[in-house]
Amino acid sequence: MTQSGSAKKGQSGNTTTVSDLVGKVSTLGGWSIGVDLGGHSMRGAWVSPKGQLFDPIKWETRVGDGKEKVLARMVQLVEELLKNPPPNCDPAKDLLGVGFGIPGILHLKKGLVIQSPQFPDWKRFAIHEKLRKKIKFPVFIDNDANAAALGEKVFGVCKPYDHFVYVTLGTGIGGALFLNGDIYHG
C-alpha cells in the first residue's frame, strides 16, 4: 500500500505498505477509514483500533462514468464518513490514515494502477497522487485482496498464522499471499 500525508513520510514521495497503516491502527490506538473499491460498489467505514467497523456505507461505483468521476466518488465517500466520526474520535487527532483497496495490478512504489479488469480505462492511472491531493489525511493504497488479507491477519481468523492464502470473490476473483508474517507483493 502506498502512503502519504501532510506531515508524514509520503509527502516527499516515499511510500510504505498497507502493513504500516494496519500496524499503526492496532498499536497506536488510532482510527482509520477503509474503502473497498469494487466494480459494482464501493464500501467505506471507520475502522477502530480493534478492527471493528463503525458507520459503514455502500455506494454504487458507476464505472461507466470514467475514472475521474469514480475517483471523485471515492473522495466524496471519505468526506461523508468524516462528517460522522465515531464517538470520542476527533479526526484531526485520532485518524491515522485512509486506506483504499483497489482491484487490479498496482505499482505500489509509483502509486499507479497498472491495469484493473473492473476499470478498463485505469491504465497507468496515478491514483495515489490524485487521492493524496484531495484528501487531507495520509492516504494508503493496495490491491483489494492484499488489504483484506492484512485485515484478517491483524484483526481476524488468520491472527495465529504466518503463512496463508486469501481468496476474494466479487465482481472478479482475487487473491493474496501472506508469507513469513507479511503480505507478499509480487
Secondary structure as UniProt FT lines:
FT   STRAND          2..4
FT   TURN            6..7
FT   HELIX           9..12
FT   HELIX           18..28
FT   STRAND          31..37
FT   STRAND          41..47
FT   TURN            49..50
FT   STRAND          53..60
FT   HELIX           63..65
FT   HELIX           67..82
FT   TURN            87..88
FT   HELIX           91..94
FT   STRAND          95..102
FT   STRAND          105..107
FT   TURN            108..111
FT   STRAND          112..115
FT   TURN            117..118
FT   TURN            120..121
FT   HELIX           127..134
FT   STRAND          139..143
FT   HELIX           144..155
FT   TURN            157..160
FT   STRAND          164..169
FT   STRAND          173..179
FT   TURN            180..181
FT   STRAND          182..183
//
